[in-house]
Amino acid sequence: MAKSIFEHVADGLELRTDLAKLEARDTVRLALERAGLDVGSIGTSQMRAVLTIASRGADGSRCGAFRERV
């Protein structure tokens, strides 16, 4: 079975950072929730937009981990 875009991004974050699997998944889930999106229905273009916004980390939140750790 193919991985979902959520799993792919969370796995990539885990591999490229010091985050544990659960922390990486929670970080991606938090970014999606802040964007008002559902993990189960996220598409590639939506995920790309969320990652672009999250990587800015303008408010210094946990989502800034994308920029700082990847």
C-alpha positions in Angstrom: 0.0 0.0 0.0 1.3 3.5 -0.9 2.1 5.9 1.8 -0.2 8.9 2.3 1.3 12.4 1.7 1.0 12.9 5.5 3.1 9.8 6.2 5.6 10.7 3.6 6.2 14.2 5.0 6.2 13.0 8.6 8.7 10.2 7.8 10.9 12.8 6.0 10.8 15.1 8.9 11.8 12.3 11.3 14.7 11.2 9.1 16.1 14.8 8.7 15.7 15.9 12.3 16.2 14.8 15.8 12.4 14.4 16.3 11.1 11.0 17.2 8.4 9.4 15.0 5.5 10.6 17.2 7.0 14.2 17.5 7.4 14.4 13.7 3.8 13.2 13.1 2.5 15.7 15.7 4.4 18.5 14.1 3.0 17.8 10.7 -0.5 17.3 12.2 -0.2 20.6 14.1 0.7 22.5 10.9 -2.2 21.0 9.1 -4.6 21.8 11.9 -3.5 25.4 11.9 -4.2 25.6 8.2 -7.7 24.2 8.8 -7.0 21.0 6.9 -7.7 17.3 7.7 -4.9 14.8 7.7 -7.1 12.2 6.0 -8.0 14.4 3.0 -4.8 16.4 2.4 -3.5 16.6 -1.2 -0.1 17.1 -2.5 -0.6 20.8 -3.5 -2.3 21.5 -0.1 0.6 19.9 1.8 3.1 21.9 -0.3 1.4 25.1 0.7 1.3 24.2 4.4 5.0 23.3 4.4 5.9 26.6 2.7 3.9 28.6 5.3 5.1 26.4 8.2 8.8 26.7 7.2 8.6 30.5 7.8 8.0 30.0 11.5 7.1 33.7 11.8 5.5 33.3 15.2 8.3 31.1 16.6 5.9 28.2 17.1 6.7 24.5 16.9 5.9 24.7 13.2 9.2 26.6 12.8 10.8 23.2 13.3 10.4 22.6 9.6 12.7 25.6 8.8 15.2 25.0 11.7 15.6 21.3 11.4 15.2 20.4 7.7 
